[in-house]
Amino acid sequence: MLLRPISQLDCVHSNENISDNYVWSSLVRKPTASPQDTLDIFPSRPYLQPAKHCATTVIPRFAMTTLTPLSRARAAAPATTDSSPIKPILRKPDSVLGGRKRGADDDDDMVHNALASPTKKRKTVMFNESLNMVKDISSKSLEEAKREVKRALEGHSRGDDEDYDSLKDIFAPSPRRHSPEDEDEDDRTTTKPTDDLMVYVLALTRHAPLLSRSCDGLVKAVLKCSWLDRDESFSRAYIQLLAALSSVQGSFFTQILSMMVNKFTEKTRGSSSNVSGYPPVDAETKKQRLHLGIRYLLDLFPAGRRIILNLVQSNFPFTEDSKATHMEYIDHLLRLKADRPELERDIMELILARLVKLDVEMTLDLENDDDETTQAVMRQLKAEEAKGEEEVDDDESDADSVLSDDEDDDEQTKRVLIIKSKLETMDAILDLLFSLYSPIFENPDSPEAIETFQDLLSDFSNVILPHLKSRHTQYLLFKFAMKSQQLMEMFIGTLFNIAFESNRSAVVKQAAVAYLASFTARGARVESEQVQKIAQTFLDYIDHYRLTHLNCKGPDVRRYSQYYAYFQGLLYIFCFRWRDLIDRDQVPPTLDWDDPASFLGQDLPWMNGLRSRLQANIGSKLNPLKCCSPVIVDEFARLSHHLRLLYIYPQIEKNKSIQLSQFFTASYATGGALRDTGIEFDNEKYTHLEACFPFDPFQLPVARRWLDLENNYMSWQPLAVLNNKEGDDDDGEETTEAEEADESEDEETETEDGRSFD
């Protein structure tokens, strides 16, 4: 690979007019490589081109002859045939990393001697045509820097590290070695100025092939250079140095990409540069330079795509990190995605996976803490929402500040701040994702929207679905599925496919059933016909399962968990969408469809097979009412009784005398009783199906603005009349039992895990 030297920067300075002092030699040999054969990643910079009255001009890789008064005098002198071979007049520096430059006095003496003796041997300045020369761009010329770098690397290969260590110190000075207190006068005279770093970057780029694995220390020193805080020319030259190092050793390439990814989480407070002598560099410019380097390296070395993907995965912020850290890192990931479209799917899946992890941790924190802590967190969020967002660029999260500064705060206050920090982070990330995807779904039936939704479904199946404790991330699918019937059918079809796949784990299939039931119950745009089709499919499954397990010994939530998941999902759908399960064409005209209370106590035309199939399964040996969540069973019992669908209170009372632990004795045959699991089977946590439905109410204050919950979401609306309704049926004691059950329920029914129907 041929890396183009930065010829725009190789220039000479002079105090005289350029047109009077320099001409191109007619004896120049052609360069070995044309500019077209080199790799040019830099835009043209006209301010670096030769100008008539400019003190700087570009010297290409040609030999040059100086036409001073000395050369004019030589032109008049007769040519000599016995002249000795031409010798360079440049002196060899006394040390590897330092050398005295020829001053103006030396030039005057040489000119005077030449005029005094015209017949003296002709001396011509000879340049190596394979090198570029920088003269007086700083206190060190490029040619001198190249010689120093070469000798330092060659000396290191022989075991002489004195010059090698000095070279390392140029890129990453040791604070101990160069502290003002310890630095003596000699050190001050030999320390390289900051401006010299540019020529050493160019010189090391030229001699990069001399680096071996033993030069790892020099490479690490180079990577510590503050290249983003300098000017544009330096950053581009540094990028070429990184490319040259990457071509030498694969291990160097990995270190370079790691250095760049580590800058994703660097603190960017303020816009001041940390390097003296350079103008301030704002955060946006630093990001642009960083991703210019990443893009250039990945273009040169395509294998680096997998390396950088592994790096961004391993360096993703922890869930305890602040919101600012997470958002800064994700911003870099989105820039990387824009530069490398082939990494888009992996990057979006990574962001979604970390969001789910944060979501699950937050949910578990709220479940494990007491109600007082949960209420305190919600009060904090509502208070901040009321006063609006304040621009605070704290380096650490509020929780970290409390833990380090406010030692007098009790544990509950610290816990509240930690949970609040996670909620704010998750809210900000989800809000960002909504803003990224929403423009694509402006036309929900467009090919782009369909393809994007397919990608979301893939991420949902692989990342979100296996974590049933996720409470907010899945609303990405909920929002966009409500955009059109086609997207909605794609989502429902995906869930059914997963629920019936034989190679899926039982946990994932149960989660798919829970998503189906919750989406059907909560989706306001799910039409009545779709509700009936989904309910009919659930009925078909539980009826088929019942017929194939006629010889079962009794209810067992561990063995028949899939059956109970479908039955509980059906009850959940009924509680929200019972009017959609009525045959609307046969509804008497006396009923007001918009007044749910008008349906109470009426003989309603339910969908075909609903009453008979439910009754058959409730009375079977599988006894689903015993294993399903009690709060959902009780709510179904109330509604089905007053809507005259089923009367199941006798079965509920009968189930109170059944101990589910008696059906777990089958584990003795396999030696299960020999293992002390510490599980008390009398605990409903292990004998009842968990009431966990993914589309419970959305609680994040910022991201909820995207959901249009008023039009897309069905909130739980209990029939208040049921709490005050007197039992005026002719059911005698049975009615009394129903009334007692009704009195034990609140208007807002809470589930086992602290969540409610709304």
C-alpha positions in Angstrom: 0.0 0.0 0.0 1.4 3.4 -1.0 0.5 6.2 1.5 0.8 9.7 0.1 3.3 11.9 1.9 1.8 15.2 3.0 3.6 17.3 0.4 1.4 20.3 1.1 3.1 20.7 4.4 6.7 20.3 3.1 7.8 23.8 2.5 10.7 26.2 2.9 10.7 29.7 4.3 12.7 32.6 3.0 12.8 36.3 3.7 13.4 37.2 0.1 11.2 37.1 -2.9 10.7 33.5 -4.1 10.8 34.4 -7.8 14.3 35.9 -7.4 15.8 33.1 -5.4 14.5 29.7 -6.6 14.1 28.0 -10.0 13.6 24.4 -10.9 16.8 22.7 -11.9 17.0 21.5 -15.5 19.0 18.5 -14.4 16.2 17.1 -12.3 15.5 13.4 -12.5 11.9 12.4 -12.8 10.2 11.2 -9.6 9.7 7.5 -9.2 5.9 7.8 -8.5 3.5 10.2 -10.0 0.9 12.0 -7.8 -1.8 9.9 -9.4 -0.3 6.8 -7.9 -0.5 8.0 -4.4 -3.4 8.0 -2.0 -4.9 11.5 -1.4 -7.4 11.9 1.4 -6.8 15.6 1.9 -8.7 18.4 0.2 -6.7 20.9 -1.8 -5.6 23.8 0.3 -4.8 26.9 -1.9 -3.3 28.7 1.0 -0.4 26.3 0.9 0.3 26.9 -2.9 3.3 29.0 -4.0 2.5 32.7 -4.4 4.5 35.5 -5.9 4.9 37.5 -2.7 4.6 34.6 -0.3 7.4 33.6 2.0 6.6 29.9 1.7 6.7 27.7 -1.3 6.2 24.0 -1.9 9.2 21.9 -2.8 8.2 18.7 -4.6 10.4 15.7 -4.6 13.0 17.1 -7.0 16.6 18.1 -6.6 17.2 21.9 -6.4 20.0 24.3 -7.3 20.2 27.6 -5.5 20.7 30.6 -7.8 22.3 33.1 -5.4 24.9 35.6 -6.4 27.3 32.8 -5.9 25.7 30.8 -8.7 25.7 33.8 -11.0 29.5 34.2 -10.5 30.0 30.6 -11.3 28.1 30.9 -14.5 30.7 33.4 -15.7 33.7 31.3 -14.6 35.3 28.8 -17.0 34.3 25.2 -16.5 37.0 23.1 -14.9 37.6 19.5 -16.0 39.5 18.4 -12.9 36.8 19.1 -10.3 36.3 16.6 -7.6 33.0 14.8 -7.1 30.2 17.0 -5.7 29.9 17.0 -1.9 26.9 18.0 0.2 27.5 21.1 2.2 25.1 20.1 5.0 26.8 19.2 8.2 26.2 16.0 10.0 24.5 16.7 13.3 26.5 15.9 16.4 23.7 14.0 18.1 20.9 11.8 16.9 18.1 14.0 18.3 19.7 17.4 17.9 21.8 19.4 15.6 22.9 23.0 15.0 21.3 24.7 12.0 23.4 26.7 9.7 22.9 30.4 10.4 22.8 33.4 8.2 26.5 34.2 9.0 27.6 30.9 7.6 25.8 31.6 4.4 27.5 35.0 4.1 31.0 33.5 4.7 30.4 30.9 2.0 29.3 33.5 -0.5 32.3 35.7 0.3 34.8 32.9 -0.2 33.2 31.8 -3.4 33.4 35.3 -4.9 37.0 35.7 -3.8 38.0 32.5 -5.5 36.0 31.9 -8.7 38.0 28.8 -9.6 37.0 27.0 -6.4 35.3 23.7 -6.7 31.6 24.0 -7.4 29.4 23.1 -4.4 25.8 22.2 -5.0 23.1 21.5 -2.4 21.9 17.9 -3.0 18.6 16.6 -1.8 17.4 13.0 -1.6 14.6 13.0 -4.2 12.7 10.3 -2.2 12.1 12.7 0.7 10.2 15.8 1.3 11.9 18.6 3.2 10.5 21.0 5.7 12.8 23.9 6.5 12.0 26.4 9.2 8.4 25.3 9.7 9.6 24.9 13.2 12.9 24.7 15.0 13.5 21.3 13.5 13.6 20.5 9.8 11.8 17.4 8.4 15.1 16.0 7.1 16.7 16.2 10.5 13.7 14.7 12.2 13.7 11.8 9.7 17.4 11.1 10.5 16.7 11.2 14.2 13.7 8.9 14.0 15.6 6.4 11.8 18.6 6.3 14.1 16.4 6.0 17.2 14.6 3.0 15.7 17.7 1.3 14.4 19.4 1.9 17.8 16.4 0.3 19.5 16.7 -2.8 17.4 20.4 -3.0 18.5 19.4 -2.6 22.2 20.4 1.1 22.5 17.3 2.8 23.9 18.5 6.2 24.8 17.4 7.9 21.6 14.3 5.6 21.4 13.2 6.8 24.9 13.7 10.4 23.9 11.6 9.8 20.9 8.8 8.4 23.0 9.0 11.4 25.3 8.4 13.7 22.4 4.9 12.2 21.8 4.0 11.6 25.4 6.3 13.6 27.8 6.7 12.0 31.2 5.3 14.4 33.9 8.0 13.2 36.3 10.8 13.8 33.8 9.6 17.2 32.6 8.1 18.7 35.7 9.3 22.3 36.3 10.7 21.4 39.7 12.9 18.6 38.4 13.9 20.0 35.1 17.4 21.5 35.0 18.8 24.0 32.5 20.2 21.3 30.2 16.8 19.6 30.0 15.2 22.9 29.1 17.6 23.3 26.1 17.1 19.8 24.8 13.3 19.5 25.3 11.5 19.6 21.9 9.1 22.4 21.4 5.5 21.6 20.8 5.7 22.8 17.2 8.3 20.2 16.5 5.7 17.4 17.0 4.4 17.9 13.5 7.7 17.1 11.8 8.2 14.0 14.0 4.7 12.8 13.0 5.8 13.1 9.4 9.1 11.6 10.0 7.7 8.6 11.9 5.2 8.1 9.1 8.1 7.8 6.6 9.9 5.3 8.8 6.9 3.3 10.1 8.1 0.1 8.3 11.1 0.0 10.7 8.8 -0.5 13.7 8.6 -4.1 15.0 6.6 -5.7 17.8 9.3 -4.5 20.3 8.2 -0.9 19.5 4.9 -1.3 21.3 6.0 1.3 23.9 6.6 3.9 21.2 3.2 3.2 19.6 1.5 3.6 23.0 3.3 6.9 23.4 2.1 8.0 19.9 -1.5 7.1 20.8 -1.4 9.3 23.9 -0.9 12.3 21.7 -3.6 15.0 22.0 -4.2 15.0 18.3 -7.8 16.1 18.4 -6.9 19.3 20.3 -4.6 20.7 17.6 -5.2 22.2 14.2 -6.7 20.5 11.1 -3.3 19.9 9.4 -1.9 18.1 12.4 -5.0 15.9 12.8 -4.9 14.8 9.2 -1.1 14.2 9.3 -1.7 12.2 12.5 -4.4 10.1 10.8 -1.9 9.1 8.1 0.6 8.1 10.8 -2.1 5.9 12.3 -2.7 4.3 8.9 1.1 3.7 8.4 1.3 2.1 11.9 -1.7 -0.1 11.1 -0.1 -1.4 8.0 3.0 -2.5 9.9 1.5 -4.7 12.7 -2.0 -6.0 13.2 -1.7 -5.5 17.0 -1.0 -1.8 16.3 -4.2 -1.6 14.4 -6.2 -3.0 17.2 -4.6 -0.6 19.7 -5.3 2.4 17.4 -9.0 1.5 17.1 -9.2 0.9 20.8 -7.8 4.4 21.4 -10.4 5.9 19.1 -13.3 4.0 20.7 -12.1 5.1 24.2 -12.6 8.7 23.1 -16.3 7.9 22.8 -16.6 8.3 26.5 -14.1 11.1 27.1 -15.6 14.1 28.9 -16.2 17.0 26.6 -17.1 19.8 29.0 -16.2 23.1 27.4 -14.5 23.8 24.1 -11.0 24.8 25.3 -8.0 23.0 23.9 -5.6 21.3 26.3 -2.6 22.0 24.0 -0.9 25.4 24.4 -0.2 27.3 21.2 -3.3 26.1 19.4 -6.7 27.8 19.1 -9.6 26.2 21.1 -11.3 23.2 19.5 -15.0 22.7 20.1 -16.5 19.3 20.8 -18.2 18.9 17.4 -14.9 19.5 15.6 -13.2 16.9 17.7 -16.0 14.4 16.8 -15.7 15.1 13.1 -11.9 14.6 13.2 -12.2 11.4 15.2 -14.7 9.8 12.8 -12.8 11.0 9.8 -9.9 8.9 11.1 -12.1 5.9 11.8 -13.7 6.2 8.4 -10.3 6.4 6.7 -8.8 3.4 8.6 -11.8 1.2 7.9 -11.7 2.1 4.2 -8.0 1.0 4.1 -8.5 -2.1 6.3 -12.0 -3.6 5.9 -11.2 -6.3 8.5 -11.3 -3.6 11.1 -15.1 -3.5 11.0 -15.5 -6.6 13.2 -12.7 -5.3 15.5 -14.4 -2.0 16.1 -17.8 -3.6 16.6 -16.3 -5.8 19.3 -14.7 -2.7 20.8 -17.9 -0.6 21.0 -19.7 -3.6 22.6 -17.1 -4.0 25.3 -16.8 -0.3 26.0 -20.5 0.5 26.2 -21.3 2.5 29.4 -22.5 0.6 32.5 -26.1 1.0 33.6 -24.9 3.0 36.6 -23.2 5.6 34.4 -24.8 9.0 34.0 -27.2 9.9 31.3 -24.7 12.3 29.7 -22.2 9.4 29.3 -24.8 7.2 27.7 -26.0 9.8 25.3 -22.5 10.8 24.3 -21.6 7.2 23.5 -24.7 6.6 21.5 -24.1 9.7 19.5 -20.7 8.3 18.5 -22.4 5.0 17.6 -24.9 6.7 15.4 -22.1 8.6 13.6 -20.3 5.3 13.1 -23.5 3.8 11.7 -23.8 6.7 9.2 -20.2 6.2 8.0 -20.4 2.4 7.8 -23.9 1.4 6.7 -22.9 -2.3 6.8 -22.7 -2.0 10.6 -26.1 -0.4 11.0 -27.9 -3.6 12.0 -25.3 -4.5 14.6 -25.1 -1.1 16.1 -28.9 -0.7 16.4 -29.2 -4.1 18.0 -26.4 -3.2 20.4 -28.2 0.0 21.5 -31.5 -1.9 21.8 -29.9 -4.7 23.9 -28.3 -2.2 26.3 -31.6 -0.4 26.6 -33.4 -3.6 27.5 -30.8 -4.4 30.1 -31.3 -1.0 31.7 -35.1 -1.5 31.4 -35.0 -4.9 33.2 -32.7 -3.7 35.9 -35.0 -0.7 36.6 -38.0 -2.9 36.7 -36.4 -5.3 39.2 -35.3 -2.4 41.3 -38.8 -1.1 41.6 -40.2 -4.6 42.3 -37.6 -5.3 45.0 -38.0 -1.9 46.7 -40.9 -1.0 48.9 -43.8 1.1 47.8 -42.5 4.2 49.5 -39.3 4.1 47.5 -41.2 3.6 44.3 -43.5 6.5 45.1 -40.6 8.7 45.9 -39.0 8.0 42.5 -42.2 8.9 40.7 -42.5 12.1 42.8 -39.0 13.1 41.7 -39.8 12.5 38.1 -43.0 14.5 38.2 -41.3 17.3 40.0 -38.6 17.6 37.4 -41.2 17.3 34.6 -43.2 20.2 36.1 -40.2 22.6 36.5 -38.8 21.6 33.0 -35.4 20.5 32.0 -32.4 22.3 33.3 -29.1 22.3 31.4 -26.7 20.7 33.8 -23.5 19.2 32.5 -22.4 17.1 35.5 -19.6 14.7 34.9 -21.1 12.2 37.3 -24.7 11.2 37.8 -26.8 12.6 40.7 -26.6 9.2 42.4 -22.8 9.3 42.3 -22.8 12.8 43.7 -25.0 11.8 46.6 -23.0 8.7 47.3 -19.7 10.7 47.5 -20.8 14.0 49.0 -23.9 13.6 51.1 -22.9 11.1 53.6 -25.7 12.0 55.9 -28.4 10.9 53.5 -30.1 7.7 54.4 -30.1 4.6 52.2 -33.5 5.2 50.9 -32.6 8.6 49.5 -29.5 7.1 47.8 -31.6 4.3 46.4 -34.2 6.8 45.0 -31.5 8.8 43.2 -29.9 5.7 41.7 -33.3 4.4 40.3 -34.2 7.9 39.2 -30.9 8.2 37.3 -31.6 4.9 35.5 -35.1 6.0 34.6 -33.8 9.3 33.2 -31.2 7.5 31.1 -33.7 5.0 29.7 -36.1 7.8 29.0 -33.5 9.8 27.1 -32.4 6.8 25.0 -35.9 5.7 24.1 -36.8 9.3 23.2 -33.8 9.4 20.9 -34.8 6.1 19.2 -38.4 7.4 18.7 -37.0 10.5 17.0 -34.8 8.4 14.7 -37.5 6.0 13.6 -40.5 8.3 13.4 -39.6 10.1 10.1 -39.3 6.7 8.4 -42.9 5.8 9.4 -44.5 9.0 8.1 -45.6 6.8 5.2 -46.0 3.5 7.1 -46.7 1.4 3.9 -43.6 2.6 2.0 -40.9 0.0 1.2 -38.5 1.8 3.5 -41.0 1.6 6.4 -41.7 -2.0 5.8 -38.0 -2.9 5.7 -37.3 -0.9 8.9 -40.2 -2.6 10.7 -38.8 -6.0 9.7 -35.5 -5.0 11.2 -37.3 -4.0 14.4 -39.1 -7.3 14.5 -35.8 -9.1 14.2 -34.4 -7.1 17.0 -37.5 -7.7 19.0 -37.3 -11.5 18.6 -33.6 -11.7 19.5 -33.3 -9.0 22.1 -36.6 -7.8 23.7 -38.8 -10.9 23.7 -36.5 -13.2 25.9 -36.7 -10.5 28.7 -40.3 -10.5 29.9 -39.4 -8.0 32.6 -38.8 -5.3 30.1 -41.5 -2.7 30.5 -40.8 0.2 28.1 -38.5 -0.8 25.2 -41.2 -2.8 23.5 -43.2 0.3 22.9 -41.1 0.9 19.9 -43.0 -1.9 18.3 -46.3 -0.9 19.8 -46.1 2.7 18.4 -45.2 1.8 14.8 -47.5 -1.2 14.6 -50.4 1.1 15.3 -49.4 3.1 12.1 -51.1 0.7 9.7 -53.0 -2.5 9.4 -50.1 -4.1 7.5 -47.5 -3.4 10.2 -50.0 -4.5 12.9 -50.5 -7.9 11.1 -46.8 -8.3 10.7 -46.3 -7.9 14.4 -49.2 -10.2 15.3 -48.0 -12.8 12.8 -44.4 -12.7 14.2 -45.8 -13.3 17.7 -47.9 -16.3 16.6 -45.0 -17.8 14.7 -42.8 -17.7 17.7 -45.5 -19.0 20.0 -46.0 -22.1 17.9 -42.4 -22.8 16.9 -41.3 -26.1 18.3 -37.7 -25.2 18.5 -38.3 -22.2 20.7 -37.8 -22.5 24.5 -40.9 -22.6 26.7 -40.0 -19.3 28.3 -39.9 -17.5 24.9 -43.1 -19.1 23.7 -44.9 -18.0 26.9 -43.5 -14.5 26.4 -44.9 -14.4 22.9 -48.3 -15.4 24.2 -48.2 -12.7 26.8 -47.2 -10.1 24.2 -50.1 -11.3 22.0 -52.6 -11.0 24.8 -51.3 -7.6 26.0 -51.1 -6.1 22.5 -54.6 -7.3 21.7 -56.0 -5.9 24.9 -54.2 -2.6 24.9 -54.1 -1.7 21.2 -56.9 0.7 20.6 -56.5 0.3 16.8 -56.8 -3.5 16.9 -60.2 -4.1 15.2 -63.0 -6.2 16.6 -62.5 -8.8 13.8 -58.8 -9.2 14.7 -59.7 -9.5 18.4 -62.1 -12.3 17.7 -59.6 -14.1 15.4 -56.9 -14.0 18.1 -59.4 -15.1 20.8 -60.5 -17.9 18.5 -56.9 -19.1 18.0 -56.4 -19.1 21.8 -59.6 -21.2 22.2 -58.5 -23.6 19.6 -55.2 -24.1 21.3 -56.5 -24.7 24.9 -59.2 -27.0 23.6 -56.8 -29.1 21.7 -54.4 -29.2 24.6 -57.2 -30.3 27.0 -58.2 -33.1 24.7 -54.6 -34.4 24.4 -54.2 -34.3 28.3 -57.3 -36.0 29.4 -55.3 -38.4 31.7 -53.4 -35.7 33.5 -53.4 -36.1 37.3 -54.1 -32.5 38.1 -53.0 -28.9 37.7 -49.2 -28.4 37.4 -47.9 -24.9 36.4 -44.5 -26.2 35.6 -45.5 -29.1 33.4 -48.4 -27.3 31.6 -47.2 -23.8 31.6 -47.9 -23.2 27.9 -51.5 -24.2 28.4 -52.0 -21.8 31.3 -50.3 -19.0 29.4 -52.9 -19.2 26.6 -55.8 -19.5 29.1 -54.6 -16.6 31.2 -54.1 -14.5 28.0 -57.6 -15.3 26.9 -59.0 -14.1 30.3 -56.9 -10.9 30.0 -58.2 -10.1 26.6 -61.8 -10.6 27.8 -61.3 -8.2 30.7 -60.4 -5.4 28.2 -62.2 -6.3 25.0 -65.3 -8.2 26.1 -67.5 -6.0 23.8 -65.4 -7.0 20.8 -66.2 -10.7 21.6 -69.9 -10.1 21.1 -71.5 -10.8 17.8 -72.4 -7.2 16.9 -74.9 -8.1 14.2 -77.1 -9.9 16.8 -77.0 -7.2 19.5 -80.5 -6.0 20.4 -81.2 -2.4 19.4 -82.0 -1.5 23.0 -78.3 -1.7 24.0 -76.1 1.4 23.8 -72.7 0.2 22.4 -71.0 3.2 23.9 -72.5 2.6 27.4 -70.9 -0.5 28.9 -73.4 -0.4 31.8 -76.2 -1.1 29.4 -74.8 -4.6 28.8 -75.0 -5.7 32.4 -77.6 -8.3 33.2 -78.3 -9.0 29.5 -78.2 -12.2 27.5 -75.6 -11.3 25.0 -74.8 -13.0 21.7 -71.2 -14.1 22.4 -68.9 -15.3 19.6 -69.3 -18.9 18.6 -67.8 -21.4 21.1 -66.7 -18.9 23.7 -69.0 -20.0 26.5 -68.9 -23.7 25.9 -65.1 -24.0 25.4 -64.3 -21.9 28.4 -66.7 -24.0 30.5 -65.1 -27.2 29.3 -61.6 -26.1 30.1 -62.5 -24.7 33.5 -64.0 -28.0 34.6 -61.2 -30.1 33.3 -58.4 -31.8 35.3 -56.0 -29.1 34.2 -58.1 -26.7 36.3 -56.7 -23.5 34.8 -58.4 -21.2 37.4 -56.2 -22.7 40.1 -52.9 -22.0 38.3 -53.6 -18.6 36.6 -53.0 -15.3 38.4 -55.6 -14.9 41.1 -56.1 -11.2 40.4 -56.9 -11.9 36.7 -59.2 -14.8 37.6 -61.1 -12.7 40.1 -61.6 -9.8 37.6 -62.8 -12.3 34.9 -65.2 -13.8 37.4 -66.8 -10.5 38.2 -67.2 -9.5 34.6 -68.3 -12.8 33.3 -70.9 -13.1 36.1 -72.5 -9.7 35.5 -72.3 -10.1 31.7 -74.0 -13.5 32.1 -71.2 -15.4 30.3 -70.1 -17.8 33.0 -70.6 -18.2 36.7 -67.3 -19.6 38.1 -67.4 -18.7 41.8 -68.2 -22.2 42.9 -65.0 -23.4 41.1 -63.0 -20.7 42.7 -64.2 -21.7 46.1 -63.5 -25.3 45.4 -59.9 -24.5 44.3 -59.2 -23.0 47.8 -59.1 -26.5 49.2 -56.7 -27.8 46.6 -53.0 -27.9 47.4 -50.9 -27.8 44.3 -47.9 -29.3 46.0 -49.6 -32.7 46.0 -49.2 -32.8 42.2 -45.4 -32.2 42.3 -44.6 -35.7 43.8 -43.6 -36.9 40.3 -40.1 -35.5 40.9 -39.4 -38.3 43.4 -39.2 -40.8 40.5 -36.3 -38.9 39.0 -34.4 -38.1 42.2 -35.7 -34.6 42.5 -36.6 -35.0 46.1 -33.0 -35.7 47.0 -32.0 -32.1 46.1 -32.9 -29.4 48.6 -34.1 -26.6 46.4 -35.3 -24.5 49.3 -38.6 -23.8 47.4 -41.9 -23.7 49.3 -44.5 -24.9 46.9 -47.2 -23.5 49.0 -46.0 -20.0 47.9 -48.1 -18.8 45.0 -45.0 -17.5 43.3 -44.1 -21.0 42.3 -47.6 -22.5 42.0 -49.3 -19.8 40.0 -48.5 -18.2 36.6 -47.1 -14.8 36.9 -49.4 -11.9 35.8 -46.9 -10.1 33.6 -48.2 -8.4 30.5 -45.7 -6.3 28.5 -47.8 -3.4 27.5 -48.7 -2.2 31.0 -49.0 1.6 31.3 -46.0 3.6 30.0 -44.4 5.6 32.8 -41.5 7.5 31.2 -42.3 11.2 31.2 -40.3 12.4 28.2 -40.6 9.6 25.7 -44.4 9.1 26.2 -44.9 12.2 23.9 -44.3 10.0 20.9 -47.0 7.4 21.7 -50.3 9.3 21.2 -51.7 7.2 24.0 -55.1 8.9 23.8 -55.7 7.4 20.4 -53.6 4.3 20.4 -53.8 2.9 23.9 -56.7 1.4 25.9 -56.5 2.2 29.6 -58.1 0.0 32.2 -61.6 1.3 32.8 -63.3 -0.7 35.5 -67.1 -0.6 35.7 -67.8 1.4 38.8 -71.3 0.1 38.9 -70.0 -3.3 39.7 -68.8 -2.2 43.1 -72.1 -0.8 44.1 -74.4 -3.3 42.3 -76.6 -5.2 44.6 -77.2 -8.9 44.0 -80.7 -8.9 42.7 -80.4 -12.2 40.9 -82.3 -15.3 41.9 -79.0 -17.1 42.8 -79.5 -17.2 46.5 -76.2 -18.0 48.3 -74.3 -18.0 45.1 -75.2 -14.3 44.7 -74.0 -13.6 48.2 -70.7 -15.2 47.4 -70.4 -13.0 44.3 -71.2 -9.9 46.3 -68.5 -10.8 48.9 -66.0 -11.3 46.1 -67.0 -8.0 44.6 -66.5 -6.2 47.9 -63.0 -7.6 48.2 -61.9 -5.9 45.0 -60.9 -2.3 44.6 -61.9 -0.1 41.7 -58.3 -0.4 40.5 -57.2 -4.0 40.6 -53.5 -4.6 41.3 -51.5 -7.5 40.1 -49.1 -9.7 42.1 -46.0 -7.8 41.0 -47.3 -4.4 42.1 -48.6 -3.4 38.7 -52.2 -2.8 38.0 -54.6 -3.1 35.0 -53.8 0.6 34.6 
